[in-house]
Amino acid sequence: MAAIVNIRGPPWYDEYSGEELPDSEVRTAMAKEMQSFNDMKAKRTAEEAELKEPAAEVIDMCWHLHRCRLCPRKVTVVLALN
């Protein structure tokens, strides 16, 4: 099971350059990344009972925000395992 750990924002900042990123671009990129998770059937909502099982393992995930230098008009968002 994975728990998404969201970084603080807005404002959102590029993980590498510290540049402030536009909220609308970040939210669009986040929605696109979540849609790819849905399309790949890589996630599902866990039932509360599952989370209480002794063998349950919760994996933290976080957003990585970056404006690609090769495509400076695009904010890249990746949901990654911690």
mmCIF file of the N, C-alpha and C atoms, coordinates in Angstrom:
data_MODEL
# 
_entry.id   MODEL 
# 
loop_
_atom_site.group_PDB 
_atom_site.id 
_atom_site.type_symbol 
_atom_site.label_atom_id 
_atom_site.label_alt_id 
_atom_site.label_comp_id 
_atom_site.label_asym_id 
_atom_site.label_entity_id 
_atom_site.label_seq_id 
_atom_site.pdbx_PDB_ins_code 
_atom_site.Cartn_x 
_atom_site.Cartn_y 
_atom_site.Cartn_z 
_atom_site.occupancy 
_atom_site.B_iso_or_equiv 
_atom_site.pdbx_formal_charge 
_atom_site.auth_seq_id 
_atom_site.auth_comp_id 
_atom_site.auth_asym_id 
_atom_site.auth_atom_id 
_atom_site.pdbx_PDB_model_num 
ATOM 1   N N  . MET A 1 1  ? 0.838   -1.160 0.000   1.00 0.00 ? 1  MET A N  1 
ATOM 2   C CA . MET A 1 1  ? 0.000   0.000  0.000   1.00 0.00 ? 1  MET A CA 1 
ATOM 3   C C  . MET A 1 1  ? 0.887   1.229  0.000   1.00 0.00 ? 1  MET A C  1 
ATOM 4   N N  . ALA A 1 2  ? 0.448   2.242  -0.676  1.00 0.00 ? 2  ALA A N  1 
ATOM 5   C CA . ALA A 1 2  ? 1.228   3.478  -0.759  1.00 0.00 ? 2  ALA A CA 1 
ATOM 6   C C  . ALA A 1 2  ? 0.420   4.639  -0.206  1.00 0.00 ? 2  ALA A C  1 
ATOM 7   N N  . ALA A 1 3  ? 1.090   5.501  0.498   1.00 0.00 ? 3  ALA A N  1 
ATOM 8   C CA . ALA A 1 3  ? 0.476   6.728  1.000   1.00 0.00 ? 3  ALA A CA 1 
ATOM 9   C C  . ALA A 1 3  ? 1.167   7.892  0.308   1.00 0.00 ? 3  ALA A C  1 
ATOM 10  N N  . ILE A 1 4  ? 0.382   8.725  -0.337  1.00 0.00 ? 4  ILE A N  1 
ATOM 11  C CA . ILE A 1 4  ? 0.974   9.875  -1.015  1.00 0.00 ? 4  ILE A CA 1 
ATOM 12  C C  . ILE A 1 4  ? 1.265   10.948 0.022   1.00 0.00 ? 4  ILE A C  1 
ATOM 13  N N  . VAL A 1 5  ? 2.511   11.321 0.111   1.00 0.00 ? 5  VAL A N  1 
ATOM 14  C CA . VAL A 1 5  ? 2.938   12.378 1.010   1.00 0.00 ? 5  VAL A CA 1 
ATOM 15  C C  . VAL A 1 5  ? 3.099   13.623 0.156   1.00 0.00 ? 5  VAL A C  1 
ATOM 16  N N  . ASN A 1 6  ? 2.231   14.575 0.330   1.00 0.00 ? 6  ASN A N  1 
ATOM 17  C CA . ASN A 1 6  ? 2.261   15.757 -0.517  1.00 0.00 ? 6  ASN A CA 1 
ATOM 18  C C  . ASN A 1 6  ? 3.198   16.797 0.064   1.00 0.00 ? 6  ASN A C  1 
ATOM 19  N N  . ILE A 1 7  ? 3.998   17.394 -0.795  1.00 0.00 ? 7  ILE A N  1 
ATOM 20  C CA . ILE A 1 7  ? 4.834   18.496 -0.351  1.00 0.00 ? 7  ILE A CA 1 
ATOM 21  C C  . ILE A 1 7  ? 3.943   19.720 -0.210  1.00 0.00 ? 7  ILE A C  1 
ATOM 22  N N  . ARG A 1 8  ? 4.416   20.684 0.510   1.00 0.00 ? 8  ARG A N  1 
ATOM 23  C CA . ARG A 1 8  ? 3.609   21.881 0.733   1.00 0.00 ? 8  ARG A CA 1 
ATOM 24  C C  . ARG A 1 8  ? 3.476   22.695 -0.536  1.00 0.00 ? 8  ARG A C  1 
ATOM 25  N N  . GLY A 1 9  ? 2.310   23.202 -0.723  1.00 0.00 ? 9  GLY A N  1 
ATOM 26  C CA . GLY A 1 9  ? 2.074   24.080 -1.845  1.00 0.00 ? 9  GLY A CA 1 
ATOM 27  C C  . GLY A 1 9  ? 0.596   24.302 -2.020  1.00 0.00 ? 9  GLY A C  1 
ATOM 28  N N  . PRO A 1 10 ? 0.170   25.250 -2.770  1.00 0.00 ? 10 PRO A N  1 
ATOM 29  C CA . PRO A 1 10 ? 1.015   26.259 -3.383  1.00 0.00 ? 10 PRO A CA 1 
ATOM 30  C C  . PRO A 1 10 ? 1.544   27.256 -2.348  1.00 0.00 ? 10 PRO A C  1 
ATOM 31  N N  . PRO A 1 11 ? 2.564   27.988 -2.635  1.00 0.00 ? 11 PRO A N  1 
ATOM 32  C CA . PRO A 1 11 ? 3.333   27.939 -3.878  1.00 0.00 ? 11 PRO A CA 1 
ATOM 33  C C  . PRO A 1 11 ? 4.139   26.654 -3.994  1.00 0.00 ? 11 PRO A C  1 
ATOM 34  N N  . TRP A 1 12 ? 4.385   26.252 -5.234  1.00 0.00 ? 12 TRP A N  1 
ATOM 35  C CA . TRP A 1 12 ? 5.165   25.066 -5.566  1.00 0.00 ? 12 TRP A CA 1 
ATOM 36  C C  . TRP A 1 12 ? 6.540   25.511 -6.051  1.00 0.00 ? 12 TRP A C  1 
ATOM 37  N N  . TYR A 1 13 ? 7.562   24.711 -5.754  1.00 0.00 ? 13 TYR A N  1 
ATOM 38  C CA . TYR A 1 13 ? 8.917   25.075 -6.162  1.00 0.00 ? 13 TYR A CA 1 
ATOM 39  C C  . TYR A 1 13 ? 9.594   23.904 -6.875  1.00 0.00 ? 13 TYR A C  1 
ATOM 40  N N  . ASP A 1 14 ? 10.368  24.238 -7.897  1.00 0.00 ? 14 ASP A N  1 
ATOM 41  C CA . ASP A 1 14 ? 11.165  23.245 -8.611  1.00 0.00 ? 14 ASP A CA 1 
ATOM 42  C C  . ASP A 1 14 ? 12.150  22.626 -7.628  1.00 0.00 ? 14 ASP A C  1 
ATOM 43  N N  . GLU A 1 15 ? 12.169  21.330 -7.612  1.00 0.00 ? 15 GLU A N  1 
ATOM 44  C CA . GLU A 1 15 ? 13.013  20.588 -6.672  1.00 0.00 ? 15 GLU A CA 1 
ATOM 45  C C  . GLU A 1 15 ? 14.502  20.882 -6.851  1.00 0.00 ? 15 GLU A C  1 
ATOM 46  N N  . TYR A 1 16 ? 14.922  21.195 -8.054  1.00 0.00 ? 16 TYR A N  1 
ATOM 47  C CA . TYR A 1 16 ? 16.347  21.379 -8.328  1.00 0.00 ? 16 TYR A CA 1 
ATOM 48  C C  . TYR A 1 16 ? 16.775  22.847 -8.366  1.00 0.00 ? 16 TYR A C  1 
ATOM 49  N N  . SER A 1 17 ? 15.963  23.702 -8.999  1.00 0.00 ? 17 SER A N  1 
ATOM 50  C CA . SER A 1 17 ? 16.374  25.093 -9.175  1.00 0.00 ? 17 SER A CA 1 
ATOM 51  C C  . SER A 1 17 ? 15.818  26.034 -8.119  1.00 0.00 ? 17 SER A C  1 
ATOM 52  N N  . GLY A 1 18 ? 14.743  25.611 -7.442  1.00 0.00 ? 18 GLY A N  1 
ATOM 53  C CA . GLY A 1 18 ? 14.107  26.480 -6.469  1.00 0.00 ? 18 GLY A CA 1 
ATOM 54  C C  . GLY A 1 18 ? 13.139  27.470 -7.106  1.00 0.00 ? 18 GLY A C  1 
ATOM 55  N N  . GLU A 1 19 ? 13.011  27.431 -8.435  1.00 0.00 ? 19 GLU A N  1 
ATOM 56  C CA . GLU A 1 19 ? 12.101  28.324 -9.153  1.00 0.00 ? 19 GLU A CA 1 
ATOM 57  C C  . GLU A 1 19 ? 10.663  28.072 -8.700  1.00 0.00 ? 19 GLU A C  1 
ATOM 58  N N  . GLU A 1 20 ? 9.902   29.142 -8.490  1.00 0.00 ? 20 GLU A N  1 
ATOM 59  C CA . GLU A 1 20 ? 8.492   28.979 -8.168  1.00 0.00 ? 20 GLU A CA 1 
ATOM 60  C C  . GLU A 1 20 ? 7.749   28.557 -9.438  1.00 0.00 ? 20 GLU A C  1 
ATOM 61  N N  . LEU A 1 21 ? 6.902   27.551 -9.309  1.00 0.00 ? 21 LEU A N  1 
ATOM 62  C CA . LEU A 1 21 ? 6.174   27.010 -10.450 1.00 0.00 ? 21 LEU A CA 1 
ATOM 63  C C  . LEU A 1 21 ? 4.711   27.430 -10.373 1.00 0.00 ? 21 LEU A C  1 
ATOM 64  N N  . PRO A 1 22 ? 4.099   27.750 -11.510 1.00 0.00 ? 22 PRO A N  1 
ATOM 65  C CA . PRO A 1 22 ? 2.694   28.170 -11.519 1.00 0.00 ? 22 PRO A CA 1 
ATOM 66  C C  . PRO A 1 22 ? 1.772   27.048 -11.028 1.00 0.00 ? 22 PRO A C  1 
ATOM 67  N N  . ASP A 1 23 ? 0.871   27.401 -10.121 1.00 0.00 ? 23 ASP A N  1 
ATOM 68  C CA . ASP A 1 23 ? -0.056  26.426 -9.545  1.00 0.00 ? 23 ASP A CA 1 
ATOM 69  C C  . ASP A 1 23 ? -0.830  25.675 -10.624 1.00 0.00 ? 23 ASP A C  1 
ATOM 70  N N  . SER A 1 24 ? -1.319  26.387 -11.640 1.00 0.00 ? 24 SER A N  1 
ATOM 71  C CA . SER A 1 24 ? -2.121  25.732 -12.676 1.00 0.00 ? 24 SER A CA 1 
ATOM 72  C C  . SER A 1 24 ? -1.321  24.670 -13.422 1.00 0.00 ? 24 SER A C  1 
ATOM 73  N N  . GLU A 1 25 ? -0.042  24.936 -13.695 1.00 0.00 ? 25 GLU A N  1 
ATOM 74  C CA . GLU A 1 25 ? 0.793   23.960 -14.397 1.00 0.00 ? 25 GLU A CA 1 
ATOM 75  C C  . GLU A 1 25 ? 1.075   22.742 -13.514 1.00 0.00 ? 25 GLU A C  1 
ATOM 76  N N  . VAL A 1 26 ? 1.327   22.990 -12.242 1.00 0.00 ? 26 VAL A N  1 
ATOM 77  C CA . VAL A 1 26 ? 1.614   21.881 -11.325 1.00 0.00 ? 26 VAL A CA 1 
ATOM 78  C C  . VAL A 1 26 ? 0.386   20.996 -11.169 1.00 0.00 ? 26 VAL A C  1 
ATOM 79  N N  . ARG A 1 27 ? -0.770  21.601 -10.969 1.00 0.00 ? 27 ARG A N  1 
ATOM 80  C CA . ARG A 1 27 ? -2.001  20.808 -10.788 1.00 0.00 ? 27 ARG A CA 1 
ATOM 81  C C  . ARG A 1 27 ? -2.334  20.013 -12.054 1.00 0.00 ? 27 ARG A C  1 
ATOM 82  N N  . THR A 1 28 ? -2.121  20.599 -13.221 1.00 0.00 ? 28 THR A N  1 
ATOM 83  C CA . THR A 1 28 ? -2.349  19.882 -14.477 1.00 0.00 ? 28 THR A CA 1 
ATOM 84  C C  . THR A 1 28 ? -1.404  18.686 -14.576 1.00 0.00 ? 28 THR A C  1 
ATOM 85  N N  . ALA A 1 29 ? -0.137  18.894 -14.244 1.00 0.00 ? 29 ALA A N  1 
ATOM 86  C CA . ALA A 1 29 ? 0.851   17.815 -14.307 1.00 0.00 ? 29 ALA A CA 1 
ATOM 87  C C  . ALA A 1 29 ? 0.541   16.728 -13.279 1.00 0.00 ? 29 ALA A C  1 
ATOM 88  N N  . MET A 1 30 ? 0.094   17.118 -12.076 1.00 0.00 ? 30 MET A N  1 
ATOM 89  C CA . MET A 1 30 ? -0.273  16.131 -11.051 1.00 0.00 ? 30 MET A CA 1 
ATOM 90  C C  . MET A 1 30 ? -1.457  15.289 -11.521 1.00 0.00 ? 30 MET A C  1 
ATOM 91  N N  . ALA A 1 31 ? -2.450  15.944 -12.103 1.00 0.00 ? 31 ALA A N  1 
ATOM 92  C CA . ALA A 1 31 ? -3.620  15.216 -12.596 1.00 0.00 ? 31 ALA A CA 1 
ATOM 93  C C  . ALA A 1 31 ? -3.225  14.228 -13.693 1.00 0.00 ? 31 ALA A C  1 
ATOM 94  N N  . LYS A 1 32 ? -2.318  14.646 -14.557 1.00 0.00 ? 32 LYS A N  1 
ATOM 95  C CA . LYS A 1 32 ? -1.846  13.767 -15.638 1.00 0.00 ? 32 LYS A CA 1 
ATOM 96  C C  . LYS A 1 32 ? -1.101  12.558 -15.066 1.00 0.00 ? 32 LYS A C  1 
ATOM 97  N N  . GLU A 1 33 ? -0.267  12.782 -14.058 1.00 0.00 ? 33 GLU A N  1 
ATOM 98  C CA . GLU A 1 33 ? 0.474   11.682 -13.438 1.00 0.00 ? 33 GLU A CA 1 
ATOM 99  C C  . GLU A 1 33 ? -0.479  10.710 -12.725 1.00 0.00 ? 33 GLU A C  1 
ATOM 100 N N  . MET A 1 34 ? -1.479  11.242 -12.018 1.00 0.00 ? 34 MET A N  1 
ATOM 101 C CA . MET A 1 34 ? -2.447  10.371 -11.345 1.00 0.00 ? 34 MET A CA 1 
ATOM 102 C C  . MET A 1 34 ? -3.265  9.584  -12.370 1.00 0.00 ? 34 MET A C  1 
ATOM 103 N N  . GLN A 1 35 ? -3.593  10.222 -13.505 1.00 0.00 ? 35 GLN A N  1 
ATOM 104 C CA . GLN A 1 35 ? -4.333  9.517  -14.551 1.00 0.00 ? 35 GLN A CA 1 
ATOM 105 C C  . GLN A 1 35 ? -3.508  8.362  -15.117 1.00 0.00 ? 35 GLN A C  1 
ATOM 106 N N  . SER A 1 36 ? -2.198  8.557  -15.253 1.00 0.00 ? 36 SER A N  1 
ATOM 107 C CA . SER A 1 36 ? -1.360  7.460  -15.752 1.00 0.00 ? 36 SER A CA 1 
ATOM 108 C C  . SER A 1 36 ? -1.340  6.310  -14.749 1.00 0.00 ? 36 SER A C  1 
ATOM 109 N N  . PHE A 1 37 ? -1.344  6.621  -13.456 1.00 0.00 ? 37 PHE A N  1 
ATOM 110 C CA . PHE A 1 37 ? -1.433  5.564  -12.438 1.00 0.00 ? 37 PHE A CA 1 
ATOM 111 C C  . PHE A 1 37 ? -2.751  4.814  -12.587 1.00 0.00 ? 37 PHE A C  1 
ATOM 112 N N  . ASN A 1 38 ? -3.837  5.550  -12.796 1.00 0.00 ? 38 ASN A N  1 
ATOM 113 C CA . ASN A 1 38 ? -5.144  4.912  -12.979 1.00 0.00 ? 38 ASN A CA 1 
ATOM 114 C C  . ASN A 1 38 ? -5.166  4.059  -14.240 1.00 0.00 ? 38 ASN A C  1 
ATOM 115 N N  . ASP A 1 39 ? -4.624  4.585  -15.335 1.00 0.00 ? 39 ASP A N  1 
ATOM 116 C CA . ASP A 1 39 ? -4.623  3.854  -16.605 1.00 0.00 ? 39 ASP A CA 1 
ATOM 117 C C  . ASP A 1 39 ? -3.845  2.546  -16.506 1.00 0.00 ? 39 ASP A C  1 
ATOM 118 N N  . MET A 1 40 ? -2.769  2.553  -15.727 1.00 0.00 ? 40 MET A N  1 
ATOM 119 C CA . MET A 1 40 ? -1.946  1.343  -15.563 1.00 0.00 ? 40 MET A CA 1 
ATOM 120 C C  . MET A 1 40 ? -2.475  0.434  -14.462 1.00 0.00 ? 40 MET A C  1 
ATOM 121 N N  . LYS A 1 41 ? -3.572  0.870  -13.830 1.00 0.00 ? 41 LYS A N  1 
ATOM 122 C CA . LYS A 1 41 ? -4.141  0.125  -12.701 1.00 0.00 ? 41 LYS A CA 1 
ATOM 123 C C  . LYS A 1 41 ? -3.076  -0.124 -11.629 1.00 0.00 ? 41 LYS A C  1 
ATOM 124 N N  . ALA A 1 42 ? -2.259  0.913  -11.404 1.00 0.00 ? 42 ALA A N  1 
ATOM 125 C CA . ALA A 1 42 ? -1.145  0.818  -10.457 1.00 0.00 ? 42 ALA A CA 1 
ATOM 126 C C  . ALA A 1 42 ? -1.550  1.218  -9.050  1.00 0.00 ? 42 ALA A C  1 
ATOM 127 N N  . LYS A 1 43 ? -2.797  1.604  -8.877  1.00 0.00 ? 43 LYS A N  1 
ATOM 128 C CA . LYS A 1 43 ? -3.227  1.991  -7.538  1.00 0.00 ? 43 LYS A CA 1 
ATOM 129 C C  . LYS A 1 43 ? -4.681  1.607  -7.333  1.00 0.00 ? 43 LYS A C  1 
ATOM 130 N N  . ARG A 1 44 ? -5.026  1.496  -6.082  1.00 0.00 ? 44 ARG A N  1 
ATOM 131 C CA . ARG A 1 44 ? -6.411  1.307  -5.689  1.00 0.00 ? 44 ARG A CA 1 
ATOM 132 C C  . ARG A 1 44 ? -6.542  1.828  -4.266  1.00 0.00 ? 44 ARG A C  1 
ATOM 133 N N  . THR A 1 45 ? -7.756  2.135  -3.874  1.00 0.00 ? 45 THR A N  1 
ATOM 134 C CA . THR A 1 45 ? -7.990  2.624  -2.529  1.00 0.00 ? 45 THR A CA 1 
ATOM 135 C C  . THR A 1 45 ? -8.025  1.431  -1.583  1.00 0.00 ? 45 THR A C  1 
ATOM 136 N N  . ALA A 1 46 ? -7.255  1.515  -0.509  1.00 0.00 ? 46 ALA A N  1 
ATOM 137 C CA . ALA A 1 46 ? -7.218  0.437  0.481   1.00 0.00 ? 46 ALA A CA 1 
ATOM 138 C C  . ALA A 1 46 ? -8.398  0.586  1.434   1.00 0.00 ? 46 ALA A C  1 
ATOM 139 N N  . GLU A 1 47 ? -8.958  -0.533 1.808   1.00 0.00 ? 47 GLU A N  1 
ATOM 140 C CA . GLU A 1 47 ? -10.015 -0.538 2.810   1.00 0.00 ? 47 GLU A CA 1 
ATOM 141 C C  . GLU A 1 47 ? -9.384  -0.292 4.175   1.00 0.00 ? 47 GLU A C  1 
ATOM 142 N N  . GLU A 1 48 ? -10.131 0.330  5.063   1.00 0.00 ? 48 GLU A N  1 
ATOM 143 C CA . GLU A 1 48 ? -9.598  0.640  6.387   1.00 0.00 ? 48 GLU A CA 1 
ATOM 144 C C  . GLU A 1 48 ? -9.141  -0.625 7.112   1.00 0.00 ? 48 GLU A C  1 
ATOM 145 N N  . ALA A 1 49 ? -9.868  -1.718 6.946   1.00 0.00 ? 49 ALA A N  1 
ATOM 146 C CA . ALA A 1 49 ? -9.497  -2.980 7.605   1.00 0.00 ? 49 ALA A CA 1 
ATOM 147 C C  . ALA A 1 49 ? -8.125  -3.463 7.133   1.00 0.00 ? 49 ALA A C  1 
ATOM 148 N N  . GLU A 1 50 ? -7.814  -3.267 5.836   1.00 0.00 ? 50 GLU A N  1 
ATOM 149 C CA . GLU A 1 50 ? -6.505  -3.667 5.312   1.00 0.00 ? 50 GLU A CA 1 
ATOM 150 C C  . GLU A 1 50 ? -5.375  -2.921 6.002   1.00 0.00 ? 50 GLU A C  1 
ATOM 151 N N  . LEU A 1 51 ? -5.606  -1.635 6.246   1.00 0.00 ? 51 LEU A N  1 
ATOM 152 C CA . LEU A 1 51 ? -4.566  -0.804 6.861   1.00 0.00 ? 51 LEU A CA 1 
ATOM 153 C C  . LEU A 1 51 ? -4.279  -1.196 8.302   1.00 0.00 ? 51 LEU A C  1 
ATOM 154 N N  . LYS A 1 52 ? -5.245  -1.859 8.927   1.00 0.00 ? 52 LYS A N  1 
ATOM 155 C CA . LYS A 1 52 ? -5.085  -2.258 10.334  1.00 0.00 ? 52 LYS A CA 1 
ATOM 156 C C  . LYS A 1 52 ? -4.452  -3.644 10.484  1.00 0.00 ? 52 LYS A C  1 
ATOM 157 N N  . GLU A 1 53 ? -4.300  -4.363 9.369   1.00 0.00 ? 53 GLU A N  1 
ATOM 158 C CA . GLU A 1 53 ? -3.710  -5.702 9.436   1.00 0.00 ? 53 GLU A CA 1 
ATOM 159 C C  . GLU A 1 53 ? -2.247  -5.600 9.861   1.00 0.00 ? 53 GLU A C  1 
ATOM 160 N N  . PRO A 1 54 ? -1.789  -6.507 10.742  1.00 0.00 ? 54 PRO A N  1 
ATOM 161 C CA . PRO A 1 54 ? -0.398  -6.452 11.204  1.00 0.00 ? 54 PRO A CA 1 
ATOM 162 C C  . PRO A 1 54 ? 0.631   -6.534 10.070  1.00 0.00 ? 54 PRO A C  1 
ATOM 163 N N  . ALA A 1 55 ? 0.308   -7.230 8.996   1.00 0.00 ? 55 ALA A N  1 
ATOM 164 C CA . ALA A 1 55 ? 1.263   -7.397 7.896   1.00 0.00 ? 55 ALA A CA 1 
ATOM 165 C C  . ALA A 1 55 ? 1.182   -6.264 6.872   1.00 0.00 ? 55 ALA A C  1 
ATOM 166 N N  . ALA A 1 56 ? 0.297   -5.306 7.093   1.00 0.00 ? 56 ALA A N  1 
ATOM 167 C CA . ALA A 1 56 ? 0.147   -4.212 6.131   1.00 0.00 ? 56 ALA A CA 1 
ATOM 168 C C  . ALA A 1 56 ? 1.422   -3.384 6.082   1.00 0.00 ? 56 ALA A C  1 
ATOM 169 N N  . GLU A 1 57 ? 1.860   -3.100 4.868   1.00 0.00 ? 57 GLU A N  1 
ATOM 170 C CA . GLU A 1 57 ? 3.048   -2.272 4.677   1.00 0.00 ? 57 GLU A CA 1 
ATOM 171 C C  . GLU A 1 57 ? 2.643   -1.045 3.878   1.00 0.00 ? 57 GLU A C  1 
ATOM 172 N N  . VAL A 1 58 ? 2.824   0.112  4.468   1.00 0.00 ? 58 VAL A N  1 
ATOM 173 C CA . VAL A 1 58 ? 2.488   1.363  3.800   1.00 0.00 ? 58 VAL A CA 1 
ATOM 174 C C  . VAL A 1 58 ? 3.781   1.963  3.259   1.00 0.00 ? 58 VAL A C  1 
ATOM 175 N N  . ILE A 1 59 ? 3.785   2.263  1.987   1.00 0.00 ? 59 ILE A N  1 
ATOM 176 C CA . ILE A 1 59 ? 4.957   2.835  1.320   1.00 0.00 ? 59 ILE A CA 1 
ATOM 177 C C  . ILE A 1 59 ? 4.668   4.306  1.047   1.00 0.00 ? 59 ILE A C  1 
ATOM 178 N N  . ASP A 1 60 ? 5.475   5.181  1.607   1.00 0.00 ? 60 ASP A N  1 
ATOM 179 C CA . ASP A 1 60 ? 5.295   6.607  1.361   1.00 0.00 ? 60 ASP A CA 1 
ATOM 180 C C  . ASP A 1 60 ? 5.738   6.958  -0.053  1.00 0.00 ? 60 ASP A C  1 
ATOM 181 N N  . MET A 1 61 ? 4.983   7.861  -0.667  1.00 0.00 ? 61 MET A N  1 
ATOM 182 C CA . MET A 1 61 ? 5.312   8.365  -1.995  1.00 0.00 ? 61 MET A CA 1 
ATOM 183 C C  . MET A 1 61 ? 5.256   9.880  -1.923  1.00 0.00 ? 61 MET A C  1 
ATOM 184 N N  . CYS A 1 62 ? 5.975   10.538 -2.804  1.00 0.00 ? 62 CYS A N  1 
ATOM 185 C CA . CYS A 1 62 ? 5.942   11.996 -2.805  1.00 0.00 ? 62 CYS A CA 1 
ATOM 186 C C  . CYS A 1 62 ? 6.034   12.517 -4.232  1.00 0.00 ? 62 CYS A C  1 
ATOM 187 N N  . TRP A 1 63 ? 5.634   13.776 -4.399  1.00 0.00 ? 63 TRP A N  1 
ATOM 188 C CA . TRP A 1 63 ? 5.723   14.445 -5.684  1.00 0.00 ? 63 TRP A CA 1 
ATOM 189 C C  . TRP A 1 63 ? 7.121   15.000 -5.875  1.00 0.00 ? 63 TRP A C  1 
ATOM 190 N N  . HIS A 1 64 ? 7.655   14.854 -7.067  1.00 0.00 ? 64 HIS A N  1 
ATOM 191 C CA . HIS A 1 64 ? 8.909   15.504 -7.461  1.00 0.00 ? 64 HIS A CA 1 
ATOM 192 C C  . HIS A 1 64 ? 8.544   16.495 -8.566  1.00 0.00 ? 64 HIS A C  1 
ATOM 193 N N  . LEU A 1 65 ? 8.768   17.771 -8.297  1.00 0.00 ? 65 LEU A N  1 
ATOM 194 C CA . LEU A 1 65 ? 8.377   18.828 -9.229  1.00 0.00 ? 65 LEU A CA 1 
ATOM 195 C C  . LEU A 1 65 ? 9.613   19.406 -9.906  1.00 0.00 ? 65 LEU A C  1 
ATOM 196 N N  . HIS A 1 66 ? 9.527   19.562 -11.225 1.00 0.00 ? 66 HIS A N  1 
ATOM 197 C CA . HIS A 1 66 ? 10.693  20.029 -11.960 1.00 0.00 ? 66 HIS A CA 1 
ATOM 198 C C  . HIS A 1 66 ? 10.260  20.634 -13.288 1.00 0.00 ? 66 HIS A C  1 
ATOM 199 N N  . ARG A 1 67 ? 10.867  21.753 -13.655 1.00 0.00 ? 67 ARG A N  1 
ATOM 200 C CA . ARG A 1 67 ? 10.664  22.311 -14.998 1.00 0.00 ? 67 ARG A CA 1 
ATOM 201 C C  . ARG A 1 67 ? 11.843  21.845 -15.841 1.00 0.00 ? 67 ARG A C  1 
ATOM 202 N N  . CYS A 1 68 ? 11.557  21.003 -16.794 1.00 0.00 ? 68 CYS A N  1 
ATOM 203 C CA . CYS A 1 68 ? 12.589  20.401 -17.641 1.00 0.00 ? 68 CYS A CA 1 
ATOM 204 C C  . CYS A 1 68 ? 13.300  21.474 -18.463 1.00 0.00 ? 68 CYS A C  1 
ATOM 205 N N  . ARG A 1 69 ? 14.622  21.461 -18.447 1.00 0.00 ? 69 ARG A N  1 
ATOM 206 C CA . ARG A 1 69 ? 15.373  22.461 -19.219 1.00 0.00 ? 69 ARG A CA 1 
ATOM 207 C C  . ARG A 1 69 ? 15.238  22.240 -20.715 1.00 0.00 ? 69 ARG A C  1 
ATOM 208 N N  . LEU A 1 70 ? 14.889  21.028 -21.143 1.00 0.00 ? 70 LEU A N  1 
ATOM 209 C CA . LEU A 1 70 ? 14.706  20.751 -22.569 1.00 0.00 ? 70 LEU A CA 1 
ATOM 210 C C  . LEU A 1 70 ? 13.336  21.207 -23.056 1.00 0.00 ? 70 LEU A C  1 
ATOM 211 N N  . CYS A 1 71 ? 12.410  21.346 -22.131 1.00 0.00 ? 71 CYS A N  1 
ATOM 212 C CA . CYS A 1 71 ? 11.052  21.786 -22.470 1.00 0.00 ? 71 CYS A CA 1 
ATOM 213 C C  . CYS A 1 71 ? 10.625  22.794 -21.406 1.00 0.00 ? 71 CYS A C  1 
ATOM 214 N N  . PRO A 1 72 ? 11.175  24.010 -21.427 1.00 0.00 ? 72 PRO A N  1 
ATOM 215 C CA . PRO A 1 72 ? 11.006  24.957 -20.334 1.00 0.00 ? 72 PRO A CA 1 
ATOM 216 C C  . PRO A 1 72 ? 9.576   25.434 -20.094 1.00 0.00 ? 72 PRO A C  1 
ATOM 217 N N  . ARG A 1 73 ? 8.673   25.145 -20.997 1.00 0.00 ? 73 ARG A N  1 
ATOM 218 C CA . ARG A 1 73 ? 7.291   25.564 -20.785 1.00 0.00 ? 73 ARG A CA 1 
ATOM 219 C C  . ARG A 1 73 ? 6.466   24.480 -20.112 1.00 0.00 ? 73 ARG A C  1 
ATOM 220 N N  . LYS A 1 74 ? 7.094   23.392 -19.734 1.00 0.00 ? 74 LYS A N  1 
ATOM 221 C CA . LYS A 1 74 ? 6.366   22.275 -19.160 1.00 0.00 ? 74 LYS A CA 1 
ATOM 222 C C  . LYS A 1 74 ? 6.900   21.946 -17.770 1.00 0.00 ? 74 LYS A C  1 
ATOM 223 N N  . VAL A 1 75 ? 5.976   21.792 -16.829 1.00 0.00 ? 75 VAL A N  1 
ATOM 224 C CA . VAL A 1 75 ? 6.333   21.335 -15.493 1.00 0.00 ? 75 VAL A CA 1 
ATOM 225 C C  . VAL A 1 75 ? 6.175   19.824 -15.476 1.00 0.00 ? 75 VAL A C  1 
ATOM 226 N N  . THR A 1 76 ? 7.188   19.129 -15.021 1.00 0.00 ? 76 THR A N  1 
ATOM 227 C CA . THR A 1 76 ? 7.158   17.681 -14.925 1.00 0.00 ? 76 THR A CA 1 
ATOM 228 C C  . THR A 1 76 ? 6.892   17.297 -13.478 1.00 0.00 ? 76 THR A C  1 
ATOM 229 N N  . VAL A 1 77 ? 5.965   16.396 -13.282 1.00 0.00 ? 77 VAL A N  1 
ATOM 230 C CA . VAL A 1 77 ? 5.630   15.911 -11.948 1.00 0.00 ? 77 VAL A CA 1 
ATOM 231 C C  . VAL A 1 77 ? 5.740   14.393 -11.964 1.00 0.00 ? 77 VAL A C  1 
ATOM 232 N N  . VAL A 1 78 ? 6.454   13.849 -11.025 1.00 0.00 ? 78 VAL A N  1 
ATOM 233 C CA . VAL A 1 78 ? 6.580   12.402 -10.905 1.00 0.00 ? 78 VAL A CA 1 
ATOM 234 C C  . VAL A 1 78 ? 6.204   12.009 -9.496  1.00 0.00 ? 78 VAL A C  1 
ATOM 235 N N  . LEU A 1 79 ? 5.389   10.990 -9.385  1.00 0.00 ? 79 LEU A N  1 
ATOM 236 C CA . LEU A 1 79 ? 5.032   10.428 -8.099  1.00 0.00 ? 79 LEU A CA 1 
ATOM 237 C C  . LEU A 1 79 ? 6.008   9.297  -7.838  1.00 0.00 ? 79 LEU A C  1 
ATOM 238 N N  . ALA A 1 80 ? 6.834   9.431  -6.819  1.00 0.00 ? 80 ALA A N  1 
ATOM 239 C CA . ALA A 1 80 ? 7.920   8.472  -6.609  1.00 0.00 ? 80 ALA A CA 1 
ATOM 240 C C  . ALA A 1 80 ? 7.893   7.871  -5.219  1.00 0.00 ? 80 ALA A C  1 
ATOM 241 N N  . LEU A 1 81 ? 8.415   6.667  -5.130  1.00 0.00 ? 81 LEU A N  1 
ATOM 242 C CA . LEU A 1 81 ? 8.539   6.015  -3.823  1.00 0.00 ? 81 LEU A CA 1 
ATOM 243 C C  . LEU A 1 81 ? 9.585   6.710  -2.995  1.00 0.00 ? 81 LEU A C  1 
ATOM 244 N N  . ASN A 1 82 ? 9.326   6.835  -1.719  1.00 0.00 ? 82 ASN A N  1 
ATOM 245 C CA . ASN A 1 82 ? 10.314  7.401  -0.801  1.00 0.00 ? 82 ASN A CA 1 
ATOM 246 C C  . ASN A 1 82 ? 11.226  6.314  -0.302  1.00 0.00 ? 82 ASN A C  1 
# 
